Amino acid sequence: MTDDYGDSTRAVKATGTEPIPGQPVGPSPVLASAFHLSPDEGSEQDTYGRGSTPTWRTLESALARLEGADAALSFGSGMAAITAALRVTAKPGSVLVVPADGYYQVRRYAAENLAPLGITVREATAAQIYTAAEGADVVLAETPTNPALDVVDLDRLAGICRDRGARLLVDNTTATPLGQQPLSLGADLVVASATKALAGHSDLLAGYVAGSDLDLMAALGRERLLSGAILGSFEAWLLLRSMGSVGLRFERQCHNALALATALRSHPKVGFVRYPGLPDDPSHPVATAQMRRFGGLVSIQLADAAAVHALVQRSDLLVASTSFGGIHTSVDRRARWGDPVGDGFARISAGIEDTDDLLADVIGALDAG
Ligand SMILES: Cc1ncc(COP(=O)(O)O)c(C=O)c1O
């Protein structure tokens, strides 16, 4: 497949099948835990469903193409993918940097499960990560950060990691491969939750690791085989099916996010708005240099927790949900989960509703308060 295609074309092509007359146009799931073995032992590609399945291979080749990687591995969730990548790259004695302002469960895992193994865990915000990387062996960056939407300059960070021989892992969940390709900016591995915009329908959990260092990817494959953190075949197929339309969905989500950010920044009930696509957002210069789209997340500050709940209750279109990337526009009050943000801080995930309907609904709900 040519790399010159646009993202939507690449997603459609990557999730399709070879044009063989009489065969299905879209891939079908192969639901199997066990496969027939050959007397020619070792010749089979698939033997047991924890090792490999045909459905994974189709999904993984699509994920690798979208990320611009030579290989990808699917996992049972984003956390399964991220923790596998941390276990393979950080060893006792290593200094590991994790985001202080990213997805909170990752730093919790590092503190609770990696630090006791003799790995020195350091937390750094998007602004602190360049200095922290100077003393690290493994750096995990998340950009844009969830939930504050700060952007890490990946080219700069990759340069620091390269100079010191540190490995750079980038969580690409919020941007998606349609928003940025961290491997092309110098990352060693992409880790991500596919539960969000790639799956896009709030109905499955999945994760993946993508990279072009085949020894490292082989070590990750072995980690997955032995830890068993696999994606079920049905979910793999459902994700693949959803990914064919991610270009359309993500385009609308980014469009709606920018429209919401623009409308909300001048609303008297909104303290501040963060969206990397706003020209005066502090993240905008770096985001413009490394992102192809600015994503579907917008963060806003309202007066307090009650104001966030009232916004959802007075709206016809908003749903309260702690995931993001789905077709419905959703709101999550992040202080509820312990994120270091104010009580009235809400992360909005733009859905695919008609933009005018969404704006009228959200502004109407705020005005009614
Ligand atoms: C940035 C980020 N990374 C990773 C994860 C974990 O993904 P999952 O819930 O699929 O395990 C999340 C979940 O919200 C996330 O926001």
The ligand as an SDF file (V2000), in Angstrom:
LIG
                    3D

 16 16  0  0  0  0  0  0  0  0999 V2000
   -3.7570    8.4140   27.6890 C   0  0  0  0  0  0  0  0  0  0  0  0
   -4.2600    7.0520   28.0920 C   0  0  0  0  0  0  0  0  0  0  0  0
   -3.4180    6.0090   28.0280 N   0  0  0  0  0  0  0  0  0  0  0  0
   -3.8200    4.7780   28.3870 C   0  0  0  0  0  0  0  0  0  0  0  0
   -5.0960    4.5330   28.8540 C   0  0  0  0  0  0  0  0  0  0  0  0
   -5.4750    3.1480   29.2760 C   0  0  0  0  0  0  0  0  0  0  0  0
   -6.2840    2.5450   28.3060 O   0  0  0  0  0  0  0  0  0  0  0  0
   -7.2800    1.3350   28.6260 P   0  0  0  0  0  0  0  0  0  0  0  0
   -8.4100    1.9090   29.4190 O   0  0  0  0  0  0  0  0  0  0  0  0
   -7.6740    0.8360   27.2750 O   0  0  0  0  0  0  0  0  0  0  0  0
   -6.5230    0.3360   29.4220 O   0  0  0  0  0  0  0  0  0  0  0  0
   -5.9970    5.5790   28.9320 C   0  0  0  0  0  0  0  0  0  0  0  0
   -7.3590    5.3500   29.4310 C   0  0  0  0  0  0  0  0  0  0  0  0
   -8.1580    6.2650   29.5960 O   0  0  0  0  0  0  0  0  0  0  0  0
   -5.5690    6.8820   28.5530 C   0  0  0  0  0  0  0  0  0  0  0  0
   -6.3760    7.9360   28.6370 O   0  0  0  0  0  0  0  0  0  0  0  0
  1  2  1  0
  2  3  1  0
  2 15  2  0
  3  4  2  0
  4  5  1  0
  5  6  1  0
  5 12  2  0
  6  7  1  0
  7  8  1  0
  8  9  2  0
  8 10  1  0
  8 11  1  0
 12 13  1  0
 12 15  1  0
 13 14  2  0
 15 16  1  0
M  END
$$$$
